[in-house]
Amino acid sequence: MKVPFTLGEVGHFGLAVRDPKKSAQWFESALGLRKEFEFENGDAVGNANVTIALFKGKPSPETIDHMSFHLPNMATLRRALAHLKSIGADIEDPGDEIGPEAPGSKNMGLWFHDPDGYRLGTKCARREIASRFLRRIVH
């Protein structure tokens, strides 16, 4: 069945967190999101690409599995890793943090957790890595 529309950017999604204000501060310092607005029992943080509504509740990281955000290139991915380490983020695979997003994936990424245990990732496409390698060979 052909659907007569195409989804655009993520408008927002909501996460149950123990303390919305503390979570908002973590997302601001870890991912550079800014506080967008407050609502009853929560805070929303975001940027031009996404808004995350953080509402007071029982965290349930197992229900969402993970969220992944695109970065433009490997240099930015490396800067993200350095920044996350500098703030003491819970990063997966210590010592081997940046790698294929998943077996067979065309993306490189890194995975980490917020204070409520939600699994987050940042990634960039391998095509960026390949084109950079080719530019080095040609020049």
ZIQUI-V900905 format. One line per field, one symbol per residue. burial: b if it has 24 or more other ideal C-beta (glycine too) atoms within 12 Angstrom, else e. A space follows every 10 residues. Layout:
# ZIQUI-V900905
burial = ???
This chain:
# ZIQUI-V900905
burial = eeeeeeeeee eeebbbbbeb eebbebbbeb bbbebeeeee ebbbbbeeeb bbbbbbeebe eeeeebbbbe beebebbeeb beebeeeebb beeeeebbee beeeeebbbb bbebbbebbb bbbbeeeebe eeeeeeeee
